[in-house]
Amino acid sequence: MSQVLGRALDILEHLAKEPATLAELSLAFDVHKTTIMRLLHALEERHYVVKHPDERYQLGHGVYALASAAAASGRGIQSAAHPHLVRLNMDIGHTVHLAALENDEVVYIDKIEPRTPVRMYSRVGLSASLNSAAVAKILAGSLDRPDRERLLGRADLTERTPHTLTTPEQVLDAWDEASRRHWAADREEHERLVHCVAVPIYGADGTVWAAISVTVPTVILDFEQLKAMLPRLHETACAISADLGFRGEVPAPDLAERAAH
């Protein structure tokens, strides 16, 4: 790697952690201000950095656009997540799903089958129910209020089990709870004798890009045993989010209160 390219990448990595002035960057890398300035100008022209009135530089929209383009191409959400899903499945032995919001539908984009003979109805490409699936609650809950209400207007609220949420108020409450608690559950709401927990995955722009879940028949694990897997699920979400360019801290599931839905 050339010295110039290396220094430019060092600057971007530094600014990913915190904004900095020219003087602070010069001091951090022990490089003359003139050299740092030339690199900053080149990065600024491509919108990879932006200078604020207080003379501090931070990452610009070009970095996020580049990361988003990469995530939408060969190094997409599914390809970034798949190795982590496989490892999670090897650790816990149960069905693991990955889902994303596509054109007002929550779609399963990856699935790792369990090591047991029991198989779930779901498959890659199938839509998840907006009023019952845990991944749907996570993804719908990540939207702002107007978008949640618009999505709710398109939702099929068909009752699938005695536990299905069938009123708009119940569904909105479940989405709000998922957003507040950073996890969601499906407690036999889509399929009898099957329950599930899910957590969000974040992308380079700091928003929720996907959700992962663990699904288990109730005869294999009770709900408290399933909920005990949330820390391991969160660990996987953190690793996937990092691979997708997220540089923040993925919120941990709030287990202080039992899920009401």
Number of C-alpha atoms within 10 A of each C-alpha: 6 6 8 12 11 10 17 17 14 14 24 20 12 17 19 14 12 12 18 19 16 18 15 13 22 18 12 12 13 10 13 13 15 11 12 20 15 12 17 21 15 13 21 18 11 14 17 20 23 20 19 11 6 8 13 17 22 22 23 18 15 17 20 19 15 13 19 18 13 15 21 12 10 11 16 15 25 21 15 18 23 17 12 16 25 15 13 20 20 13 10 15 17 22 24 23 24 25 31 27 20 10 8 16 20 25 22 25 20 21 22 21 19 19 13 10 6 13 14 13 7 13 16 14 13 14 19 22 21 26 29 28 26 33 35 30 32 36 28 30 26 22 17 11 13 9 14 18 15 11 16 19 11 11 16 11 18 14 15 17 14 12 16 23 23 16 12 15 11 14 22 20 16 25 25 21 19 29 21 15 18 21 29 32 30 25 23 21 24 25 19 15 14 20 23 26 25 33 32 35 31 25 24 22 18 16 13 23 20 29 25 28 29 28 23 24 21 17 8 14 14 13 18 9 11 19 20 12 13 22 14 13 25 23 15 20 27 22 16 26 27 19 18 24 19 22 17 16 11 21 16 18 19 14 14 7 7 10 17 10 21
